[in-house]
Amino acid sequence: MTNWKVPLADIDLDAEDLRAVVDVVRSKWLSMGPVTVEFEQCFADYIGVKHAFAVVNCTAALHLAHVALGVGAGDTIICPSLTFVATANAIRYTGAMPVFADITSADDLNLSPDDIEAKIDASTKGICVVHYGGYPCDMDRIMSIARRHHLYVVEDVAHAPGAACWVTLPPSTSSTGDGVVKKCGSIGDIGCFSFFANKNMTTGEGGMLTTDSDAIADRIRRLRSHGMTSLTWDRERGHSFSYDVTDTGYNYRMDEMRAALGLVQLRKLAANNQRRAEVVNIYREQLAAVAGIATPFGGHEGVSTYHLFPILLQDDHLRPAFMQFMKDRGIQTSIHYPPIHHFSYYRALMPDTQLARTEQIARRLVTLPLSPMMQKHHIDHVIESLKLWRMKAL
């Protein structure tokens, strides 16, 4: 393992996290039970929804979301290509096909509402948005498009627990067109969260689905655990002595150890998101004077969680040398993301996909280190190294 001076991501883990996990092990109830129930309720309250369901990872959450909303073979779901491949893979699990839409611009790497609408046809069942890097999509326009075309919306909130944006209330709830600021994951039909090891809050692996719909919640509840009408914890408490199976379900339940870790991480989330914002503000201020480096989302509206700090190099041919230079100075960088439609599987599946902005921007993207654990000397080393590289590259 490389001994990075500045790793790409770091985790806020301390004695409180350790105690929470040890307490569960000592209890000897390890599979989904009371701690998971508490985690789900606390998470639902934080996001501002009625229902939350803890699962093994965000990919499982995305799969369950599409299944619960009734998608299948012959349907298409519009989604970004500039995201982790799980966003598209989860659609494929159902037999449906992703249709990739372009990003908005070099300053906004989220889905373009205009291109979403241009891609809608008779086969379109829904839209899956990704709040890239923790910056909310234009959910006001996207929800308006979805309502107009009778489409469902799944939010991939893997980067954005705590992000929020303004949305206009639908006519059914407001006759005056009023709006409200809502957290990501509470705006679409279902929100899907990731608690992977590099996320803003982590359980190692893990995920969550959120929804305000009682009907959708009932379906997710069954699908998450083999299609069963009751769980082991229900029977332990004497709430049921047997069960029926009403659907083809899955084993996507979260265990108590991860839920215990999630409860502690959730309590730290707001403070850690604020620390991320402070790091990003320093980055932006220092990089403003560096020629040939652009920093997307500079004027973004809404509340971000600052999960990623992407930069755009002036020329794509500079990227390999830049990343090697930073590595030689002990700084870990990455690329978020290679476009999904360029991967071999998806090239064979949909060879005619062309996304001009995604393709042009993706070639210039580099992700700099960002975490709440970064100290001033870490940030200074990244900035100084970037300026030194720029001087050498001129």
Secondary structure, 3 states (H helix, E strand, C coil): CCCCCECCCCCCCCHHHHHHHHHHHHHCCCCCCHHHHHHHHHHHHHHCCCEEEEECCHHHHHHHHHHHCCCCCCCEEEEECCCCCHHHHHHHHCCCEEEEECECCCCCCCECHHHHHHHCCCCEEEEEEECHHHCCCCHHHHHHHHHHHCCEEEEECCCCCCCEEEEECCCCCCCCCCEEEEECCCCCCEEEEECECCCCCCCECCEEEEECCHHHHHHHHHHCECCECCCHHHHHCCCCCCCCECCCCCECECCHHHHHHHHHHHHHHHHHHHHHHHHHHHHHHHHCCCCCEECCCCCCCCECCCCCEEEEECCHHHHHHHHHHHHHCCECCECCCCCHHHCHHHHHHCCCCCCHHHHHHHCCEEEECCCCCCCHHHHHHHHHHHHHHHHHHC
